[in-house]
Amino acid sequence: MAQRLLFRRVWTVATKELRQSPAPTAAVASSSFCTSFQPSLNRGSFLTPSRTLARSLHLTPHSLVSFNVQDHDDFTDRVINSKLPVLVDFHAQWCGPCKILGPRLEKAIAKQKGKVTMAKVDIDDHTDLAIEYGVSAVPTVIAIRGGDVVAQFVGIKDDDQLDSFVNTVIGQ
């Protein structure tokens, strides 16, 4: 009960100051947006918002280059019928090397600026696709262009090897 009263008091003071002060300005850029609420120690309240410091939250291009496959029809529409080459990352949630390779692969694809995309296939959710493409170990990356498998590798690669693989897939 005492905690609830304390929270209500702090909340009331913080929101009252928000209503009395001018509206915050948000800096909006093409790849990020800012929130400008940081706790400060002025006016005796430890939760008073201050508009002097901004905290950026970046929208990375990584979210634009990859997608999660939902089902077999989604795979057919977005991978097999794609006009661009697609790198299919067969992974699993429990796989440590998959968690390392995924972000590296997204970074390598983001460097290509829209020349290639990436589909993520969780083998536990889409066992049929893993069997269809002969995936026996994870992580496995298969490059598909025009519905045909053009290249693949199994395991972790370093950044230079990934860049080389992606360039090879694009150049074919």
Secondary structure, 3 states (H helix, E strand, C coil): CHHHHHHHHHHHHHHHHHHHCCCCCCCECCCEEEECCEEECHHHCCCEEECCCCEEEECCCHHHHEEECCCHHHHHHHHHCCCCCEEEEEECCCCHHHHHHHHHHHHHHHCCCCCCEEEEEECCCCHHHHHHCCCCCCCEEEEEECCEEEEEEECCCCHHHHHHHHHHHHHC
